[in-house]
Structure formats: C-alpha cells, structure tokens
C-alpha cells in the first residue's frame, strides 16, 4: 500500500516537468518573435532568454528532486 502511494506521489511530482518544457518553449519562441521584430536587440534579448531558460530549468530540477525524494527517502 505504501509503495503504491509513493509511486503515485512521484508521478504527480513529475507533472511539473511537462510544465517546465512548455515554459522553455515559450521562452525561446518569444526570443524568436522579439528578434524578428527588432534584430538590433538580438544580443541583449538572448541574455534575457538564457536567464529565463535557467530559471525555468531550475524549477524542473526541483520537481525532479522532489520525485526522487519521494521515491527513495520516504
């Protein structure tokens, strides 16, 4: 019973990974749109996009860490 609950909890924790993937897609699609509108700001916008990517990826890593904690620690 407890093992099944752990697996369900870990599965629910990994749902955030799909959201992070959508967020990363949004970051880079917005970068492409912004550079298409104003190519002279491409370098500055790329820096902002990398920052957005890093923050979104951090959320994904936290979600993955929580799933592993649920599976192997509790």
Phi and psi in degrees as a GROMACS rama.xvg file:
@    title "Ramachandran Plot"
@    xaxis  label "Phi"
@    yaxis  label "Psi"
@TYPE xy
-66.7696  -37.6294  UNK-2
-64.2388  -39.7165  UNK-3
-64.6136  -40.3597  UNK-4
-65.3886  -37.0871  UNK-5
-63.9518  -42.1009  UNK-6
-66.3767  -39.8296  UNK-7
-65.0496  -43.0162  UNK-8
-63.7253  -41.1815  UNK-9
-66.9992  -37.2411  UNK-10
-64.5217  -40.2327  UNK-11
-66.8996  -33.8707  UNK-12
-69.6759  -27.7294  UNK-13
-82.8365  -5.3964  UNK-14
-61.7871  -30.2494  UNK-15
-63.248  -23.105  UNK-16
-66.162  -35.3969  UNK-17
-66.5903  -39.7016  UNK-18
-64.3114  -37.3722  UNK-19
-66.9051  -37.1596  UNK-20
-64.2617  -40.147  UNK-21
-65.2247  -39.9632  UNK-22
-63.6113  -40.6465  UNK-23
-65.9255  -39.6596  UNK-24
-61.6735  -39.62  UNK-25
-63.9451  -41.2382  UNK-26
-60.1294  -48.7436  UNK-27
-78.4609  -28.2296  UNK-28
-69.2423  -35.286  UNK-29
-67.6474  -35.555  UNK-30
-62.594  -45.5163  UNK-31
-62.9032  -42.55  UNK-32
-64.1931  -42.6197  UNK-33
-67.6838  -39.7728  UNK-34
-69.8991  -33.3413  UNK-35
-65.5536  -32.8813  UNK-36
-80.6298  -35.6184  UNK-37
-142.598  85.8092  UNK-38
-65.0328  -21.6295  UNK-39
-70.739  -17.9708  UNK-40
-98.9604  15.578  UNK-41
-59.0413  -41.8224  UNK-42
-65.3084  -44.7888  UNK-43
-67.0734  -42.1579  UNK-44
-66.0027  -32.842  UNK-45
-65.5925  -38.1636  UNK-46
-61.4456  -41.9291  UNK-47
-65.8976  -37.6691  UNK-48
-65.8592  -40.5032  UNK-49
-65.0816  -38.2886  UNK-50
-62.8544  -44.7277  UNK-51
-62.7821  -38.9329  UNK-52
-63.0948  -44.3232  UNK-53
-64.8095  -41.5184  UNK-54
-68.1904  -38.5112  UNK-55
-68.3965  -39.9705  UNK-56
-66.522  -32.3785  UNK-57
-63.2071  -40.0374  UNK-58
-62.6225  -40.3002  UNK-59
-64.3943  -40.6106  UNK-60
-67.3943  -36.0165  UNK-61
-64.0818  -41.0931  UNK-62
-64.826  -41.4918  UNK-63
-65.2311  -39.1172  UNK-64
-62.4341  -41.5358  UNK-65
-64.2583  -38.7593  UNK-66
-63.4439  -42.8478  UNK-67
-68.2337  -35.3934  UNK-68
-63.3338  -42.6064  UNK-69
-62.9286  -41.0647  UNK-70
-72.7424  -44.4969  UNK-71
-108.626  -12.6665  UNK-72
-103.874  -45.3933  UNK-73
